[in-house]
Amino acid sequence: MTMKTILLTGAAGMVGQNILEHPAINKFNVLAPARKELDLLDGDAVRLYVSERKPDIIIHAAGRVGGIQANIANPVDFLEQNVMLGRNILMAARDLGVSQFLNLASSCMYPREGETPLSEETVLTGELEPTNEGYGLAKIFAMRLGQYINREEKAARFKTLIPCNLYGRHDTFATNTSHLIPAIIAKMHTAKQENQKTVEVWGDGKARREFMYAGDAADGIMRAVVEFETLPEIMNLGLGFDHSVNDYYQTAADILGWEGEFSHDLSKPAGMKQKLVSIERQTAWGWKAKTSLEDGIRHTHAFYSEGFAL
Ligand SMILES: NC(=O)c1ccc[n+]([C@@H]2O[C@H](COP(=O)([O-])OP(=O)(O)OC[C@H]3O[C@@H](n4cnc5c(N)ncnc54)[C@H](OP(=O)(O)O)[C@@H]3O)[C@@H](O)[C@H]2O)c1
């Protein structure tokens, strides 16, 4: 039997790298162009690439991604670039007959006041969180475009996974651009090395967040590729439980062996109070994440120590 070909966008990113490290990827031919080989903002180049390479499957894991500070500072880029990336790759896939398209969205597309746990049908039922509204809007755009294509074609080639927050190997650890857990790991690593007595937490630390280990997300994504027929058109990829920001700091402190005190800067934005996705569809589909928070932080810190801090 001939191997199917997957085009993985965003292969150099955290999700992309974790997909490439997943054992199931070896059952496919993989096209994993870096940005310099295929700039997804260039619609003509995307169309040419897809028409020449003829992938059977596309996993769209490219995006302009960042934490609160980057989103607040660059709302134009987060909206415009993510819309363009989604538009270019989705329309090329539609026009050139790609048979499976797996789009990665984000829980930032849920209403800020949405009822917890956030279920898939509540997208577009309320205002988004303003700190990452542009990013959320772009994610809604790509998801809806895929649904509209399915509707016009009376087929279901375009499906969207909505992962909760992710962290793990290949994360970005620079504190001004990173997400919560890698930022915590980098801060705690420095605090331990420099024997700092206090570490500052943004806000009161009581906001609750759901973070999945990226290796688990890659496992869910590869199952979605293999079991595409049974995958719902839109499905959250989540844990079904969350922790407070303070819990994440404390767990990282325990694992890294740092024994100082936390201070809270209440003037800094803390984002939504809680963001927990519903795993009802995912559970019915028969998948769940396996890595504990402790193991995830341990593996992620090991990656950070080896790759960046030594
Ligand atoms: N990380 C999370 O917590 C999380 C949670 C939910 C959903 N997601 C979604 O998962 C996907 C991947 O996220 P990630 O965390 O892996 O992000 P990431 O580490 O920032 O990776 C994004 C990748 O997209 C590539 N990219 C951006 N613009 C491009 C362009 N114009 N042409 C070609 N490639 C381009 C980047 O290339 P360069 O390396 O050249 O910059 C990078 O490799 C995104 O759709 C994101 O919304 C992520």
The ligand as an SDF file (V2000), in Angstrom:
LIG
                    3D

 48 52  0  0  0  0  0  0  0  0999 V2000
    0.8570   26.7210   21.8630 N   0  0  0  0  0  0  0  0  0  0  0  0
   -0.3530   26.6490   22.3590 C   0  0  0  0  0  0  0  0  0  0  0  0
   -0.5810   26.7380   23.5730 O   0  0  0  0  0  0  0  0  0  0  0  0
   -1.5240   26.4180   21.4510 C   0  0  0  0  0  0  0  0  0  0  0  0
   -2.7650   26.2060   22.0230 C   0  0  0  0  0  0  0  0  0  0  0  0
   -3.8650   26.0260   21.2170 C   0  0  0  0  0  0  0  0  0  0  0  0
   -3.7100   26.0700   19.8470 C   0  0  0  0  0  0  0  0  0  0  0  0
   -2.4910   26.2790   19.3080 N   0  0  0  0  0  0  0  0  0  0  0  0
   -2.3960   26.3470   17.8540 C   0  0  0  0  0  0  0  0  0  0  0  0
   -1.4980   25.3870   17.3580 O   0  0  0  0  0  0  0  0  0  0  0  0
   -0.8190   25.9140   16.2210 C   0  0  0  0  0  0  0  0  0  0  0  0
    0.6880   25.8290   16.4410 C   0  0  0  0  0  0  0  0  0  0  0  0
    1.0550   26.5220   17.6250 O   0  0  0  0  0  0  0  0  0  0  0  0
    2.5340   26.4630   18.1810 P   0  0  0  0  0  0  0  0  0  0  0  0
    2.4340   26.6150   19.6430 O   0  0  0  0  0  0  0  0  0  0  0  0
    3.2660   25.3070   17.5880 O   0  0  0  0  0  0  0  0  0  0  0  0
    3.1310   27.8220   17.6130 O   0  0  0  0  0  0  0  0  0  0  0  0
    4.6680   28.1790   17.2700 P   0  0  0  0  0  0  0  0  0  0  0  0
    5.5960   27.3790   18.0810 O   0  0  0  0  0  0  0  0  0  0  0  0
    4.7690   29.6580   17.2980 O   0  0  0  0  0  0  0  0  0  0  0  0
    4.8030   27.6980   15.7740 O   0  0  0  0  0  0  0  0  0  0  0  0
    4.1220   28.3140   14.7490 C   0  0  0  0  0  0  0  0  0  0  0  0
    4.7940   27.9420   13.4660 C   0  0  0  0  0  0  0  0  0  0  0  0
    4.1020   28.6140   12.4140 O   0  0  0  0  0  0  0  0  0  0  0  0
    5.0710   29.0800   11.5140 C   0  0  0  0  0  0  0  0  0  0  0  0
    4.6290   30.2160   10.7320 N   0  0  0  0  0  0  0  0  0  0  0  0
    4.1380   31.3830   11.1750 C   0  0  0  0  0  0  0  0  0  0  0  0
    3.9250   32.2120   10.1340 N   0  0  0  0  0  0  0  0  0  0  0  0
    4.2900   31.5310    9.0180 C   0  0  0  0  0  0  0  0  0  0  0  0
    4.3280   31.8530    7.6340 C   0  0  0  0  0  0  0  0  0  0  0  0
    3.9390   33.0390    7.2000 N   0  0  0  0  0  0  0  0  0  0  0  0
    4.7670   30.9070    6.7790 N   0  0  0  0  0  0  0  0  0  0  0  0
    5.1700   29.7070    7.2110 C   0  0  0  0  0  0  0  0  0  0  0  0
    5.1730   29.3480    8.4990 N   0  0  0  0  0  0  0  0  0  0  0  0
    4.7380   30.2520    9.3940 C   0  0  0  0  0  0  0  0  0  0  0  0
    6.2320   29.4850   12.3780 C   0  0  0  0  0  0  0  0  0  0  0  0
    7.3770   29.5640   11.5800 O   0  0  0  0  0  0  0  0  0  0  0  0
    8.7420   30.2400   12.1000 P   0  0  0  0  0  0  0  0  0  0  0  0
    9.3600   29.1440   12.9070 O   0  0  0  0  0  0  0  0  0  0  0  0
    9.4660   30.5880   10.8770 O   0  0  0  0  0  0  0  0  0  0  0  0
    8.3090   31.4310   12.9220 O   0  0  0  0  0  0  0  0  0  0  0  0
    6.2540   28.3520   13.3830 C   0  0  0  0  0  0  0  0  0  0  0  0
    7.0050   27.2790   12.9130 O   0  0  0  0  0  0  0  0  0  0  0  0
   -1.3220   27.3500   16.0360 C   0  0  0  0  0  0  0  0  0  0  0  0
   -2.3750   27.3460   15.1310 O   0  0  0  0  0  0  0  0  0  0  0  0
   -1.8630   27.6880   17.4000 C   0  0  0  0  0  0  0  0  0  0  0  0
   -2.8890   28.6290   17.3160 O   0  0  0  0  0  0  0  0  0  0  0  0
   -1.3840   26.4490   20.0810 C   0  0  0  0  0  0  0  0  0  0  0  0
  1  2  1  0
  2  3  2  0
  2  4  1  0
  4  5  1  0
  4 48  2  0
  5  6  2  0
  6  7  1  0
  7  8  2  0
  8  9  1  0
  8 48  1  0
  9 10  1  0
  9 46  1  0
 10 11  1  0
 11 12  1  0
 11 44  1  0
 12 13  1  0
 13 14  1  0
 14 15  2  0
 14 16  1  0
 14 17  1  0
 17 18  1  0
 18 19  2  0
 18 20  1  0
 18 21  1  0
 21 22  1  0
 22 23  1  0
 23 24  1  0
 23 42  1  0
 24 25  1  0
 25 26  1  0
 25 36  1  0
 26 27  1  0
 26 35  1  0
 27 28  2  0
 28 29  1  0
 29 30  1  0
 29 35  2  0
 30 31  1  0
 30 32  2  0
 32 33  1  0
 33 34  2  0
 34 35  1  0
 36 37  1  0
 36 42  1  0
 37 38  1  0
 38 39  2  0
 38 40  1  0
 38 41  1  0
 42 43  1  0
 44 45  1  0
 44 46  1  0
 46 47  1  0
M  CHG  2   8   1  16  -1
M  END
$$$$
